[in-house]
Amino acid sequence: TLSDSNGCLYFPCGMTKTDWDVIVKAKQVDRVRLMQIQDKVSGTYFDKRTPWNLMAMRSNENGSQFDYAFPCATQNEIDHLACETLVKNGLKGLFEGANLPTTISAQHILRQNPSILYIPGKASNAGGVGVSGFEMTQNAQKMSWSAEAVDEKLKNLMEVIYTQLVEFSGESELQEGDDDWSRDLTSSLERGANVAGFLKVVNAMKDLGWL
């Protein structure tokens, strides 16, 4: 599936390279809505649908399988009902590309299924903020990097972030009486993101002399 604020394209057999090229041109060059290219791609367009409620509608179809979810638009896109549908139909990973697109109740469902990879937006959505930092660096140095150079720096940034997630995702020392929240975060990439983010803030406060 692929969506914008007006509706959703559904590709039951997956996108082709031609589909992808048409979509990229529509969004990056022509700046048009998905409804305007529905006759140019192999998928079916559903007006006023999202990938999440569309999946709920089609979850009983034979062969329905949802591998990965990338909520990349607005806050609270995926609620507990949508998350239950995803999990029931074989979700392998959910990676946030927006600010808080997964509700708290949906996050709890993901934590109850530790085999599902879940990376919160503070890590998986950090690329946009990172590139903004690159722009500030270029402005301060009165330099202009090529698109290839920026892309390479972005890849390196995301590799470092992922390394930190893995480094801090190990099992915590749980004590008797620890709450469910603590147990939910035991040994997960989400826990790694939370710990890495916390330490980054603490170290910055130390550098500023606030601690």
C-alpha positions as a Markdown table, in Angstrom:
| # | Residue | x | y | z |
|---|---|---|---|---|
| 1 | Thr | 0.0 | 0.0 | 0.0 |
| 2 | Leu | 0.9 | 3.6 | -0.4 |
| 3 | Ser | -1.2 | 6.6 | 0.7 |
| 4 | Asp | -1.6 | 10.3 | 0.9 |
| 5 | Ser | -4.2 | 12.4 | 2.8 |
| 6 | Asn | -6.9 | 11.7 | 0.2 |
| 7 | Gly | -6.7 | 8.0 | -0.2 |
| 8 | Cys | -4.7 | 4.8 | -0.6 |
| 9 | Leu | -3.2 | 2.7 | -3.4 |
| 10 | Tyr | -3.4 | -1.0 | -2.9 |
| 11 | Phe | -1.0 | -3.4 | -4.7 |
| 12 | Pro | -2.1 | -7.0 | -3.9 |
| 13 | Cys | 0.9 | -8.4 | -5.9 |
| 14 | Gly | 3.4 | -5.7 | -5.0 |
| 15 | Met | 4.6 | -2.7 | -6.9 |
| 16 | Thr | 6.5 | -2.9 | -10.2 |
| 17 | Lys | 9.5 | -0.7 | -11.0 |
| 18 | Thr | 7.2 | 1.2 | -13.4 |
| 19 | Asp | 4.7 | 1.8 | -10.6 |
| 20 | Trp | 7.4 | 3.1 | -8.4 |
| 21 | Asp | 8.8 | 5.5 | -11.1 |
| 22 | Val | 5.3 | 6.9 | -11.7 |
| 23 | Ile | 4.7 | 7.4 | -8.0 |
| 24 | Val | 8.1 | 9.1 | -7.5 |
| 25 | Lys | 7.4 | 11.5 | -10.4 |
| 26 | Ala | 3.9 | 12.3 | -9.2 |
| 27 | Lys | 5.1 | 13.2 | -5.6 |
| 28 | Gln | 8.6 | 14.6 | -6.2 |
| 29 | Val | 8.2 | 16.3 | -9.6 |
| 30 | Asp | 4.5 | 16.9 | -10.5 |
| 31 | Arg | 3.3 | 17.3 | -6.9 |
| 32 | Val | 0.0 | 15.6 | -7.6 |
| 33 | Arg | -2.4 | 13.4 | -5.6 |
| 34 | Leu | -2.4 | 9.6 | -5.9 |
| 35 | Met | -5.9 | 9.7 | -7.2 |
| 36 | Gln | -4.5 | 11.5 | -10.3 |
| 37 | Ile | -2.3 | 8.6 | -11.2 |
| 38 | Gln | -4.6 | 5.7 | -10.4 |
| 39 | Asp | -4.9 | 4.9 | -14.2 |
| 40 | Lys | -1.1 | 4.8 | -14.6 |
| 41 | Val | -0.3 | 2.2 | -12.0 |
| 42 | Ser | -1.2 | -1.5 | -11.5 |
| 43 | Gly | -2.7 | -0.9 | -8.1 |
| 44 | Thr | -6.2 | 0.0 | -7.1 |
| 45 | Tyr | -7.1 | 3.3 | -5.6 |
| 46 | Phe | -9.4 | 3.6 | -2.5 |
| 47 | Asp | -10.7 | 7.1 | -1.8 |
| 48 | Lys | -10.6 | 8.3 | 1.8 |
| 49 | Arg | -8.9 | 5.1 | 3.0 |
| 50 | Thr | -5.6 | 4.6 | 4.9 |
| 51 | Pro | -3.3 | 1.6 | 4.7 |
| 52 | Trp | -4.4 | 0.7 | 8.2 |
| 53 | Asn | -8.2 | 0.8 | 7.8 |
| 54 | Leu | -7.9 | -0.7 | 4.3 |
| 55 | Met | -6.0 | -3.6 | 5.8 |
| 56 | Ala | -8.7 | -4.1 | 8.4 |
| 57 | Met | -11.3 | -4.3 | 5.6 |
| 58 | Arg | -9.2 | -6.8 | 3.6 |
| 59 | Ser | -7.7 | -8.8 | 6.5 |
| 60 | Asn | -10.0 | -11.8 | 5.8 |
| 61 | Glu | -8.9 | -12.2 | 2.2 |
| 62 | Asn | -7.1 | -15.4 | 1.5 |
| 63 | Gly | -3.4 | -14.9 | 1.4 |
| 64 | Ser | -3.4 | -11.5 | 3.1 |
| 65 | Gln | 0.0 | -10.9 | 4.7 |
| 66 | Phe | 1.4 | -7.7 | 6.1 |
| 67 | Asp | 5.2 | -7.7 | 6.4 |
| 68 | Tyr | 6.3 | -4.2 | 7.3 |
| 69 | Ala | 4.5 | -1.0 | 8.3 |
| 70 | Phe | 5.9 | 2.5 | 7.7 |
| 71 | Pro | 3.6 | 5.1 | 9.2 |
| 72 | Cys | 5.1 | 8.3 | 7.8 |
| 73 | Ala | 2.4 | 11.0 | 7.9 |
| 74 | Thr | 0.6 | 12.1 | 11.0 |
| 75 | Gln | 0.3 | 11.5 | 14.7 |
| 76 | Asn | -1.7 | 8.5 | 16.0 |
| 77 | Glu | -2.1 | 6.9 | 12.5 |
| 78 | Ile | -2.0 | 3.4 | 13.9 |
| 79 | Asp | -4.3 | 2.7 | 16.9 |
| 80 | His | -4.7 | -0.6 | 18.8 |
| 81 | Leu | -7.3 | -2.0 | 16.4 |
| 82 | Ala | -5.1 | -1.3 | 13.4 |
| 83 | Cys | -2.1 | -2.8 | 15.2 |
| 84 | Glu | -4.0 | -5.9 | 16.2 |
| 85 | Thr | -4.9 | -6.4 | 12.5 |
| 86 | Leu | -1.2 | -6.0 | 11.5 |
| 87 | Val | 0.0 | -8.5 | 14.2 |
| 88 | Lys | -2.8 | -11.0 | 13.3 |
| 89 | Asn | -1.7 | -11.0 | 9.7 |
| 90 | Gly | 2.0 | -11.6 | 10.2 |
| 91 | Leu | 3.6 | -8.2 | 10.9 |
| 92 | Lys | 7.4 | -8.5 | 11.0 |
| 93 | Gly | 8.3 | -4.9 | 11.7 |
| 94 | Leu | 7.0 | -1.4 | 12.3 |
| 95 | Phe | 9.2 | 1.6 | 11.7 |
| 96 | Glu | 8.0 | 5.1 | 12.4 |
| 97 | Gly | 8.7 | 7.8 | 9.9 |
| 98 | Ala | 6.6 | 10.5 | 11.6 |
| 99 | Asn | 6.2 | 12.1 | 15.0 |
| 100 | Leu | 4.3 | 9.6 | 17.3 |
| 101 | Pro | 2.3 | 7.9 | 14.5 |
| 102 | Thr | 1.6 | 4.9 | 16.8 |
| 103 | Thr | -0.7 | 5.3 | 19.7 |
| 104 | Ile | 0.3 | 4.3 | 23.2 |
| 105 | Ser | -2.1 | 1.3 | 23.2 |
| 106 | Ala | -0.7 | 0.1 | 19.9 |
| 107 | Gln | 2.8 | 0.4 | 21.2 |
| 108 | His | 1.9 | -1.8 | 24.1 |
| 109 | Ile | 0.6 | -4.5 | 21.6 |
| 110 | Leu | 4.0 | -4.3 | 19.8 |
| 111 | Arg | 5.9 | -4.8 | 23.0 |
| 112 | Gln | 3.8 | -7.9 | 23.8 |
| 113 | Asn | 5.1 | -9.4 | 20.5 |
| 114 | Pro | 8.9 | -9.2 | 20.9 |
| 115 | Ser | 9.5 | -11.0 | 17.6 |
| 116 | Ile | 8.2 | -7.9 | 15.8 |
| 117 | Leu | 10.9 | -5.3 | 15.2 |
| 118 | Tyr | 9.7 | -1.9 | 16.4 |
| 119 | Ile | 11.8 | 1.3 | 16.0 |
| 120 | Pro | 10.3 | 4.5 | 17.3 |
| 121 | Gly | 10.5 | 7.8 | 15.3 |
| 122 | Lys | 13.2 | 9.2 | 17.6 |
| 123 | Ala | 15.5 | 6.8 | 15.8 |
| 124 | Ser | 14.0 | 5.7 | 12.5 |
| 125 | Asn | 12.7 | 9.3 | 11.7 |
| 126 | Ala | 16.0 | 11.0 | 12.7 |
| 127 | Gly | 17.2 | 11.4 | 9.1 |
| 128 | Gly | 15.1 | 14.5 | 8.5 |
| 129 | Val | 16.5 | 16.3 | 11.5 |
| 130 | Gly | 20.0 | 15.1 | 10.6 |
| 131 | Val | 19.8 | 16.6 | 7.1 |
| 132 | Ser | 18.6 | 19.9 | 8.6 |
| 133 | Gly | 21.8 | 19.8 | 10.6 |
| 134 | Phe | 23.8 | 19.2 | 7.5 |
| 135 | Glu | 22.2 | 22.3 | 5.9 |
| 136 | Met | 23.1 | 24.4 | 9.0 |
| 137 | Thr | 26.7 | 23.1 | 8.7 |
| 138 | Gln | 26.9 | 24.1 | 5.0 |
| 139 | Asn | 25.4 | 27.5 | 5.7 |
| 140 | Ala | 27.8 | 28.2 | 8.6 |
| 141 | Gln | 30.9 | 27.1 | 6.5 |
| 142 | Lys | 29.5 | 28.8 | 3.4 |
| 143 | Met | 29.9 | 25.5 | 1.5 |
| 144 | Ser | 27.7 | 23.5 | -0.8 |
| 145 | Trp | 27.7 | 19.7 | -0.7 |
| 146 | Ser | 26.6 | 17.6 | -3.6 |
| 147 | Ala | 23.4 | 15.5 | -3.3 |
| 148 | Glu | 25.7 | 12.4 | -3.3 |
| 149 | Ala | 27.7 | 13.8 | -0.4 |
| 150 | Val | 24.6 | 14.5 | 1.7 |
| 151 | Asp | 23.2 | 11.1 | 0.9 |
| 152 | Glu | 26.4 | 9.4 | 2.0 |
| 153 | Lys | 26.5 | 11.4 | 5.3 |
| 154 | Leu | 22.9 | 10.5 | 5.9 |
| 155 | Lys | 23.6 | 6.8 | 5.4 |
| 156 | Asn | 26.5 | 7.1 | 7.9 |
| 157 | Leu | 24.3 | 8.9 | 10.4 |
| 158 | Met | 21.6 | 6.2 | 10.3 |
| 159 | Glu | 24.2 | 3.5 | 10.6 |
| 160 | Val | 25.6 | 5.1 | 13.8 |
| 161 | Ile | 22.0 | 5.4 | 15.2 |
| 162 | Tyr | 21.3 | 1.8 | 14.4 |
| 163 | Thr | 24.6 | 0.7 | 16.1 |
| 164 | Gln | 23.5 | 2.6 | 19.2 |
| 165 | Leu | 20.1 | 1.0 | 19.2 |
| 166 | Val | 21.8 | -2.5 | 19.2 |
| 167 | Glu | 24.3 | -1.5 | 21.8 |
| 168 | Phe | 21.7 | -0.3 | 24.3 |
| 169 | Ser | 19.0 | -2.9 | 23.5 |
| 170 | Gly | 20.4 | -5.7 | 25.8 |
| 171 | Glu | 18.4 | -7.2 | 28.6 |
| 172 | Ser | 18.0 | -4.9 | 31.6 |
| 173 | Glu | 18.4 | -6.1 | 35.2 |
| 174 | Leu | 14.8 | -6.6 | 36.2 |
| 175 | Gln | 13.9 | -6.7 | 39.8 |
| 176 | Glu | 11.0 | -8.3 | 41.5 |
| 177 | Gly | 8.1 | -5.9 | 41.4 |
| 178 | Asp | 9.2 | -4.1 | 38.3 |
| 179 | Asp | 6.2 | -2.7 | 36.3 |
| 180 | Asp | 5.0 | -3.9 | 32.9 |
| 181 | Trp | 6.6 | -0.9 | 31.2 |
| 182 | Ser | 10.0 | -2.0 | 32.4 |
| 183 | Arg | 9.4 | -5.6 | 31.3 |
| 184 | Asp | 8.0 | -4.5 | 27.9 |
| 185 | Leu | 11.3 | -2.7 | 27.2 |
| 186 | Thr | 13.6 | -5.6 | 28.0 |
| 187 | Ser | 15.9 | -6.3 | 25.1 |
| 188 | Ser | 14.4 | -4.4 | 22.2 |
| 189 | Leu | 15.5 | -1.8 | 19.6 |
| 190 | Glu | 12.8 | 0.5 | 21.2 |
| 191 | Arg | 14.7 | 0.2 | 24.5 |
| 192 | Gly | 17.9 | 0.9 | 22.7 |
| 193 | Ala | 16.5 | 4.1 | 21.2 |
| 194 | Asn | 15.2 | 5.3 | 24.5 |
| 195 | Val | 18.4 | 4.7 | 26.3 |
| 196 | Ala | 20.6 | 6.2 | 23.5 |
| 197 | Gly | 18.4 | 9.3 | 23.3 |
| 198 | Phe | 18.5 | 9.8 | 27.1 |
| 199 | Leu | 22.2 | 9.5 | 27.2 |
| 200 | Lys | 22.6 | 11.9 | 24.4 |
| 201 | Val | 20.6 | 14.5 | 26.4 |
| 202 | Val | 22.5 | 13.8 | 29.6 |
| 203 | Asn | 25.9 | 14.1 | 27.9 |
| 204 | Ala | 24.9 | 17.4 | 26.3 |
| 205 | Met | 23.8 | 18.7 | 29.7 |
| 206 | Lys | 27.2 | 17.7 | 31.1 |
| 207 | Asp | 29.0 | 19.5 | 28.3 |
| 208 | Leu | 27.0 | 22.7 | 29.0 |
| 209 | Gly | 27.8 | 22.4 | 32.7 |
| 210 | Trp | 24.2 | 21.9 | 33.8 |
| 211 | Leu | 25.0 | 18.6 | 35.6 |
